[in-house]
């Protein structure tokens, strides 16, 4: 018989934040070529900003948005939308905090269009 080991809370938390880190890195690296192509620079703070904002979006904004959509036909959607709005206020506060950090931008004067399909 196959036995599945119980996952401890520490392992769960490490896997959760590791998944967030991996998702943010994949998203950042996959869009980096397009950012260089269009803006001729790379922003160094995209990854830390995403790492701070993603848990709020994952645990507050999206679940409350889904709950609000399900409760809309019943007219009970006000409170979930307010909670989702509070989560978005936190995300905006994170974005404003990151925007106050010292400006580090990697200039990319070369054209990377050869890597992008037109």
C-alpha positions in Angstrom: 0.0 0.0 0.0 1.3 3.5 -0.9 1.7 5.8 2.1 1.9 9.5 1.7 4.0 11.4 4.3 2.3 14.3 6.1 3.5 17.7 5.0 4.7 19.8 8.0 3.6 23.5 8.1 7.2 24.6 7.6 7.6 22.6 4.4 4.2 23.9 3.2 5.3 27.5 3.8 8.7 27.0 2.2 7.0 25.4 -0.9 4.4 28.2 -1.0 6.9 31.0 -1.0 9.2 29.0 -3.3 6.4 28.7 -5.8 5.8 32.5 -5.6 9.5 33.1 -6.1 9.6 30.8 -9.1 6.4 32.3 -10.6 7.7 35.8 -10.2 11.1 34.9 -11.8 9.5 33.1 -14.7 7.1 36.0 -15.3 9.9 38.6 -15.0 12.4 36.7 -17.2 9.8 35.9 -19.9 8.8 39.6 -20.2 12.3 41.0 -20.0 13.0 40.7 -23.7 9.8 42.6 -24.5 10.7 45.3 -21.9 14.1 45.7 -23.4 12.7 45.8 -26.9 10.1 48.5 -26.2 11.7 50.6 -23.4 15.4 49.9 -23.9 15.9 49.3 -20.2 15.3 46.7 -17.5 13.9 47.5 -14.1 15.8 45.9 -11.2 12.8 46.1 -8.8 10.2 44.1 -10.6 11.0 40.8 -8.8 10.9 42.2 -5.2 7.7 44.1 -5.9 6.0 41.0 -7.3 7.2 39.0 -4.3 5.6 41.4 -1.9 2.4 41.9 -3.9 1.6 38.4 -5.0 0.6 37.0 -1.5 -1.8 39.9 -1.1 -3.3 39.3 -4.5 -3.4 35.5 -4.0 -5.0 35.5 -0.5 -7.1 38.7 -0.5 -7.9 40.2 -3.8 -8.7 37.2 -6.0 -10.7 35.1 -3.4 -12.8 38.2 -2.5 -13.3 39.0 -6.2 -14.5 35.5 -6.9 -16.8 35.5 -3.8 -18.2 38.9 -4.8 -18.9 37.6 -8.3 -20.8 34.6 -6.8 -22.8 36.8 -4.5 -23.6 39.5 -7.0 -26.9 37.9 -8.1 -28.0 37.9 -4.5 -27.0 41.5 -3.9 -24.5 40.5 -1.2 -21.4 41.5 -3.0 -20.6 44.8 -1.2 -18.5 43.5 1.6 -16.3 41.2 -0.6 -15.7 44.1 -3.0 -14.6 46.3 -0.1 -12.2 43.7 1.2 -10.8 43.2 -2.4 -10.4 47.0 -2.6 -8.5 47.0 0.7 -6.2 44.4 -0.8 -5.7 46.5 -3.8 -4.9 49.5 -1.6 -2.1 47.3 0.0 -0.8 46.4 -3.5 -0.8 50.1 -4.4 1.1 50.9 -1.2 3.6 48.3 -2.1 4.1 49.8 -5.5 4.5 53.3 -4.1 7.0 52.0 -1.5 9.0 50.3 -4.3 8.9 53.5 -6.4 10.7 55.4 -3.7 13.7 53.1 -3.7 16.8 54.4 -5.4 16.4 54.3 -9.2 18.4 51.3 -10.6 17.7 50.8 -14.3 19.8 48.7 -16.6 20.2 50.5 -19.9 20.0 48.3 -22.9 20.9 50.3 -26.0 21.1 47.2 -28.2 18.2 46.0 -30.2 16.9 42.5 -29.3 14.4 42.4 -32.1 16.2 39.4 -33.6 14.9 37.4 -30.6 11.3 38.4 -31.0 9.0 37.2 -33.7 7.4 40.0 -35.6 
